[in-house]
Amino acid sequence: MPEYRAPRLLVPVLAAVIVLVLLADVLWRHRTHAVTDRPQASASGSRDTAEQVAPGPGKVSGAIARSQPATTDRAAVRERLRFDAAGSYLAQTVEAGDSVIRHWGARGGRPIRVAVVPWAATGYRDEFAGAVQWAVVRWNGVGLPVHLETTRDPSGADVVVTWVDTLSGETAGQARIVWNGSGEIVRATVQLVTHMRDGKAPTSGQMVTMALHELGHVLGLGHSSDPADALHPTSTAIELSARDRRTARLLYDLPTGSVKQ
Ligand SMILES: [Zn+2]
C-alpha cells in the first residue's frame, strides 16, 4: 500500500546517507594527513645555486596551529636567535627562509637510521659510502640529542642516501626533507653525484664535503654565508667548523615551529 512505501524506502536511504557521510569523513581525514606530510622543502647541496623552501597549501593546518610555541615562547626563541647570532648561522637561515625551526624530534631515543645505498650509478666506488660514514661520525660527535646510525637496508630507514651520475646544473648533492605539522623532520633523502661538473669522479675529500653538507640539511640546517662552514653552498670543508657545531646545537635547543609573532 502506498502509505507504507515511504517508511520502507526511508531505511535504505538513511543507511546510504550515513555511509556517504562516514566515507566523506574518512576521505577528508586521509587528505588532511597527506597534505600535512607532503614534501615541502628541497635543499640543494654543495656547488648548488638555490635552496628552495616552498610551503604547500596544506602547511597551515590545525596540527600546525596547535603545535606552535606560545607567543612568549616564540619571543624567547627570537631573543635566543639574536643573542647567539654571532656564533651561529641559524638566525640568518631562519630569517631568510619561512621563519620555521625544523629538526628531528626526540624519537624516544631511537636513532635516525641512515640507509647508505650504492644503487647502480656509473662510477660509484665503495669509498663514497665510507665518506658518508665519516660524515655521520662527525655529526654524531656534535652532541645533539639525536643520533645517526647507518645501515645498508633502506626498508624502514629514516634517511636514504643514494648516488646518481649527475644532477642538474652545478649541483653535486641534494637533500630533501619531509616534516610533520609540528615542524619535526620525519624522513629525508640525499642524492650525491658520482661525476663532478668537469666529468671527473669526486675525490674522497670532495665526497666527505658533500656528505657533511647534505647531512647538515638532513638534520635541519640551512646555508651558511661563511665559506669555512660545511653548510656554505660551495663549501670545501672536510670537517665541521665550530660554527657548524654551534648552529646545530642551537637548532636542537629550540622548539620546532614558527618563530614569527
Ligand atoms: Zn645546501
Residues whose N, C-alpha, C, O or C-beta is under 5 A from the ligand:
A	BS01	ZN	A43 S44 G45 S46
